[in-house]
Amino acid sequence: MATSASSTLELLRKAIDGTAAALRCVTEYEPAGGPDAPIFPPTYEGGNYALVGRRRIKPENALEADITVADRVLIDSVQSQANRMELCLLRAWEEGRIKLPVITVEFPADKLLRPLRITSLEAPHRIADALLRDSLYDGVKFRESAIGKRLDVADVRNATPIFEVCPTALLFGMWDSTGPRGGLGVKFQRAIVSEIVGLGVQLGKKTSSRIDPAQIMLEAGPLYRTPDGGWTLDEKKAAREKGKPVKLGKTGRPSEANHGNVTPTIAEGGVYVQRIVQTTVISLAALRRLRFPLENRYDPRVDTAARVVLAAMGLCAAALAQLDGDLRSRCLIVPKARPVWEILDVPGEEPTRFHLTPDDAVTLFNEALDTARALGLPWMDEEVVLRPSDELVALVRKSQELAAEAKGEVEA
């Protein structure tokens, strides 16, 4: 079993040059609170968990309530996992551990209520995102700049322009659907997919309550909304609609201003699972579809070197992300064993396996990149900083103002 960055790099080259279909890592986790502790998956429309095979069963004791169980529950989606891995690459870049092409939209601090800086590793559509499209580079619209125009000439047989300025788009996928060609814009499929699921699910219970140390009573209201978004007990100071004072929230109760006790409640929430499994797959077949011509000429060595960089980037992102199992509030999970990667090659034969620590994954990526650059593959070292258009700045500021008004942070 390979354990060093150099030996893994050689395995990676052979796998990409050969017939291997994919790299796969299946890792089991458990809640940080122990195997019997509940976890809280993400909620979707209607506040529901993404359950598969959901059903209710009656307990043996007829006096007890029915129990909700399911075959599996989604704990972290493909999209969420991709975002986490990209943020791990961003942190490694910020720390100087790796070199990456990064394009940043930097909003002027004096024009917004809160500072805002978004990179191509955070934008949902990466280099094809509308935030970049609606920004300027050296006073020119980004899509009309030398860097932005690369999107117009790139495809799977000419991935070199994207490799140079936004290689993560080749790994995590991209569709230039907001550009000048609309739905006909260049598209690259995801080459890395990761997902975390819980198996053998029983729906748990969650409680909520609050004791107000000031002992504010319901009868102390009603509260009225003031013109500046605050509240008052004095009807004369209240905002008015059709000549009548406007109550705070729907009822004017002190709880509308987060004062007073909250009656203890119990409801379905959280899950108990028998197993938590993360499956990460890097498609070598998808990477082989990408060609990387230099000066309009193909070289198999160059193609292989670029593909190895992308595969190593995926391994690096996955290894770094496995360090952070704190997925959300009350959903901290930890690996039960050291992650093992498999090279899926000849059907029926045992796959080649290797370990990869986060530090070794960083070294692997850096060594792969050095090899690719030595063959002439372009790689943008300097961060590219874009300035948002006036219209985009105005749109963001207005959104921040609306959000602040809703929280009562600024005057209406």
Secondary structure as the mmCIF struct_conf table of DSSP 4:
data_model
#
loop_
_struct_conf.conf_type_id
_struct_conf.id
_struct_conf.beg_label_comp_id
_struct_conf.beg_label_asym_id
_struct_conf.beg_label_seq_id
_struct_conf.end_label_comp_id
_struct_conf.end_label_asym_id
_struct_conf.end_label_seq_id
STRN STRN1 ALA A 2 ALA A 2
BEND BEND1 SER A 4 SER A 4
HELX_RH_AL_P HELX_RH_AL_P1 ALA A 5 ASP A 17
TURN_TY1_P TURN_TY1_P1 GLY A 18 THR A 19
STRN STRN2 ALA A 22 PRO A 31
TURN_TY1_P TURN_TY1_P2 ALA A 32 GLY A 33
TURN_TY1_P TURN_TY1_P3 PRO A 35 ASP A 36
BEND BEND2 ALA A 37 ALA A 37
STRN STRN3 ILE A 39 ILE A 39
STRN STRN4 TYR A 44 TYR A 44
HELX_RH_3T_P HELX_RH_3T_P1 GLU A 45 GLY A 47
STRN STRN5 ASN A 48 ASN A 48
STRN STRN6 LEU A 51 VAL A 52
BEND BEND3 GLY A 53 GLY A 53
STRN STRN7 ARG A 55 ILE A 57
BEND BEND4 GLU A 60 ASN A 61
TURN_TY1_P TURN_TY1_P4 ALA A 62 LEU A 63
BEND BEND5 GLU A 64 GLU A 64
HELX_LH_PP_P HELX_LH_PP_P1 ALA A 65 ASP A 66
STRN STRN8 ILE A 67 ASP A 76
HELX_RH_AL_P HELX_RH_AL_P2 VAL A 78 GLU A 94
TURN_TY1_P TURN_TY1_P5 GLU A 95 GLY A 96
BEND BEND6 ARG A 97 ILE A 98
STRN STRN9 ILE A 103 GLU A 106
HELX_RH_3T_P HELX_RH_3T_P2 ALA A 109 LYS A 111
BEND BEND7 LEU A 112 ARG A 114
STRN STRN10 ARG A 117 THR A 119
TURN_TY1_P TURN_TY1_P6 SER A 120 GLU A 122
BEND BEND8 ALA A 123 ALA A 123
TURN_TY1_P TURN_TY1_P7 PRO A 124 HIS A 125
HELX_RH_3T_P HELX_RH_3T_P3 ARG A 126 ALA A 128
HELX_RH_AL_P HELX_RH_AL_P3 ALA A 130 ARG A 133
TURN_TY1_P TURN_TY1_P8 ASP A 134 ASP A 134
STRN STRN11 SER A 135 TYR A 137
TURN_TY1_P TURN_TY1_P9 ASP A 138 GLY A 139
STRN STRN12 VAL A 140 LYS A 141
HELX_RH_3T_P HELX_RH_3T_P4 PHE A 142 GLU A 144
BEND BEND9 SER A 145 SER A 145
TURN_TY1_P TURN_TY1_P10 ALA A 146 LYS A 149
HELX_RH_AL_P HELX_RH_AL_P4 ARG A 150 VAL A 153
STRN STRN13 ASP A 155 ASP A 155
TURN_TY1_P TURN_TY1_P11 VAL A 156 ARG A 157
STRN STRN14 ASN A 158 ASN A 158
HELX_RH_AL_P HELX_RH_AL_P5 THR A 160 VAL A 165
TURN_TY1_P TURN_TY1_P12 PRO A 167 PRO A 167
HELX_RH_AL_P HELX_RH_AL_P6 THR A 168 PHE A 172
STRN STRN15 MET A 174 TRP A 175
TURN_TY1_P TURN_TY1_P13 SER A 177 THR A 178
BEND BEND10 GLY A 179 GLY A 179
TURN_TY1_P TURN_TY1_P14 PRO A 180 ARG A 181
HELX_RH_3T_P HELX_RH_3T_P5 GLY A 182 LEU A 184
BEND BEND11 GLY A 185 GLY A 185
STRN STRN16 LYS A 187 PHE A 188
BEND BEND12 ALA A 191 ALA A 191
STRN STRN17 ILE A 192 ARG A 210
TURN_TY1_P TURN_TY1_P15 PRO A 213 ALA A 214
HELX_RH_3T_P HELX_RH_3T_P6 LEU A 218 ALA A 220
STRN STRN18 TYR A 224 ARG A 225
TURN_TY1_P TURN_TY1_P16 PRO A 227 ASP A 228
BEND BEND13 GLY A 229 GLY A 229
STRN STRN19 TRP A 231 THR A 232
BEND BEND14 LEU A 233 LEU A 233
HELX_RH_3T_P HELX_RH_3T_P7 GLU A 235 LYS A 237
BEND BEND15 ALA A 238 ALA A 238
STRN STRN20 ARG A 240 GLU A 241
TURN_TY1_P TURN_TY1_P17 LYS A 242 GLY A 243
STRN STRN21 LYS A 244 PRO A 245
HELX_LH_PP_P HELX_LH_PP_P2 VAL A 246 VAL A 246
STRN STRN22 LYS A 247 LYS A 247
BEND BEND16 LEU A 248 LEU A 248
TURN_TY1_P TURN_TY1_P18 GLY A 249 THR A 251
HELX_RH_3T_P HELX_RH_3T_P8 PRO A 254 ALA A 257
TURN_TY1_P TURN_TY1_P19 ASN A 258 ASN A 258
BEND BEND17 GLY A 260 GLY A 260
STRN STRN23 VAL A 262 SER A 283
HELX_RH_AL_P HELX_RH_AL_P7 LEU A 284 ARG A 288
TURN_TY1_P TURN_TY1_P20 ARG A 289 ARG A 289
STRN STRN24 LEU A 294 LEU A 294
TURN_TY1_P TURN_TY1_P21 GLU A 295 ASN A 296
STRN STRN25 ARG A 297 ARG A 297
HELX_RH_AL_P HELX_RH_AL_P8 PRO A 300 ALA A 321
TURN_TY1_P TURN_TY1_P22 GLN A 322 LEU A 323
STRN STRN26 ASP A 326 ASP A 326
BEND BEND18 ARG A 328 ARG A 328
TURN_TY1_P TURN_TY1_P23 SER A 329 ARG A 330
STRN STRN27 LEU A 332 LEU A 332
STRN STRN28 ILE A 333 PRO A 335
BEND BEND19 LYS A 336 ALA A 337
STRN STRN29 TRP A 341 LEU A 344
BEND BEND20 VAL A 346 VAL A 346
TURN_TY1_P TURN_TY1_P24 PRO A 347 GLY A 348
BEND BEND21 GLU A 349 GLU A 349
HELX_LH_PP_P HELX_LH_PP_P3 GLU A 350 PRO A 351
STRN STRN30 THR A 352 PHE A 354
HELX_RH_AL_P HELX_RH_AL_P9 PRO A 358 ALA A 374
TURN_TY1_P TURN_TY1_P25 LEU A 375 GLY A 376
BEND BEND22 GLU A 382 GLU A 382
HELX_LH_PP_P HELX_LH_PP_P4 GLU A 383 GLU A 383
STRN STRN31 VAL A 384 PRO A 388
HELX_RH_AL_P HELX_RH_AL_P10 ASP A 390 ALA A 406
TURN_TY1_P TURN_TY1_P26 LYS A 407 GLY A 408
BEND BEND23 VAL A 410 VAL A 410
#
